[in-house]
Amino acid sequence: MTESRLDRAAPWLIAAGCSLVAVNVAIWIAGASPWHVGKLAFAGAFGSAYGLAQTLAKATPLALTGASVAFALRAGLFNVGAEGQVAAGVLAAAVVGPRVPQGIPWGIGVILVACASMAAGALLGAIAGWLKAARGAHEVLSTLMLNGLVAVLATWLYSGPLRFGAQVHTAPVSAGARIPAIDHVLPALRGSALSYAVVLAAIVPFAAKWYLDRTRGGLRIRALGASPATAQSLGHSVLATNVRAMAMAGALAGLVGVHYVLGFKGYAEDGLGAGVGFTGIAVAMLGAGRPIATLLAAVLFGALAQGGLAVNAVVPSDTLLLAQSIVLVSVGAVVARSLAKGAAR
């Protein structure tokens, strides 16, 4: 018996309603008016050109990490390592970016750094994929350990070998590798963190879905997601497909380094990009692997982050963090329900 559209939408509507009620109760307990806080948050995120630009700037890395987690999920793998892959991508951009020759054409410089960031993220992903297939190590545990390893390594490098003189950041990226800020074209956005890297974030979810749905490599990954036995019956190597899937997912997360180092800061520093890998898990779950939904989910979490800055004087900052957590739990419940129903069929 097939479900109607209303049946499929009902769990999401219930989750949205529960999230809205819970957030309003939390704001009320904090001693503020939910309506007033909601208006402030909305105005901060969408009420001005600057606020919208900041929302999109915060959504840019989330769209990339959301696509990364969603890509791995199609292979039946849970990429909790996007956090470390982002850090590796930022680190690679910080190493390669300043060494791009000054006279190199602009596009080539960006591509060189982007390839370095993707390679760094892919390396971490490939290690986790190999450990999963060759040694039976669960990818959640291996990626969490790799996250910690990269965090320690990055902290040491930023405070020592990569430190730029007396500054607390790395050497500036060469002009040939910078991505222009959009405020150069739209003065109303002056001061925002939005750069043309947002175009990359808009394309990647669609490109990832196209690869999975329309290529032989994508077929192998989807077969692995159905079951390892299915992949083997089609003559695919489970080891190679695990490594490929996690490496490609890591490469997508590593691209975040392009946004932060080439577009936003122009250099790297300790903690740059922290948290976007874990938030990307929520984005992937909310987007359910659909590119448009992934982008909308990224904008939602970007708006929550930007709107939170506008209401800090009214409610504690933890209230908006609570809102994100409630959304994540609600979406997780719906996804878990869908997976359970699929397994029962």
PyMOL commands that set and color helices and strands:
alter all, ss='L'
color gray80, all
select helices_A, chain A and resi 5-29+34-46+49-74+82-99+106-135+139-159+175-177+182-184+187-189+197-214+216-226+228-233+238-254+256-265+276-287+291-310+317-344
alter helices_A, ss='H'
color red, helices_A
deselect
rebuild
show_as cartoon
